[in-house]
Amino acid sequence: MTYSKTEAAYLILKSSKKPLHVSEIIKIALGKKMIKTKGKTPESTLAVDLLLENRRREKQGIKPRFEKVGPGIWGLTA
């Protein structure tokens, strides 16, 4: 089953129970065939997607699912 990059990131971060670098999230997602990508920089795309999802949810008054904890490192909000 394939997921959106953000949904795959959520599931991976939930199971890892710790923040991960976007390159590691992409590597796991591709390895488990959770996502399909033809782009050359899926890590950059994922980082932007996570940021945009957070902004969209904040605008809607919904708590964001992700938090940036370092350069390229994302975790789940508590």
N, C-alpha and C positions, 0 to 999 in steps of 0.2 A: 504494500500500500504506500502511495506517495502522499506527502504532506506539503503544505506551504513551508517555506524556509523558516518562518517564525514559529509555526506550530511544531516543526521538527526540533527547532532550538529549544522550545519550551519542554518538550518531552525528554530531550537529552539532558538538559540542565536539571530537570526534576529527578531523573534517575541517577545523575552523578552526585547530587546533593552538595555541589560546590560550583563556584564560578569557573568558566572555561574561556579560553581564547577563541575568537570566531573561527580561526583556522582549524582548531581542534573540533569544534562543533560541526563544521562542514565536513571534515574528514570522517567523523563518526556517522553523520547523516548519509554521506555517499556510500560508505562501507556497508551500512545497513539498508541501503537502497530506499531511504526515507524520502529523498528528494532527487529530482533530475535537474541537471543544469547544463547549458551549452555555453555559458559565459566564461570568460577567461579569468574573472576575479570574483568568484562566488563569495569570498570572505568579505570583500568590500560591500557587495550587494546585501549580504546578511546584516552587516553592521548598520547600514542605512535603513534597512527594513525594521530592525529592532528599534532604532531611534524614532522612525516615523510611527510605528505602532504605539510607542509610549506617548508621543505627542497627540495622536488621534484619541487615545483613551483618556488622557488628561483633559482634552478639550470637551469630551463627552461626560466628564465628571466621574470616570471610572478609574480605579486604581491600576497603574501600569503593572504588567507582569514581569518586566525586565528592569534590571538596574545595571548601569555601567560602573564597574568597580576598579577599572584600570584601563590603560591603553589597549583597546581591542578585547578586553576581558569583560564578559557579561555574566550576570547571575540572575537569580529570581528574587523578586521582592519578597520580604518576609510576610 
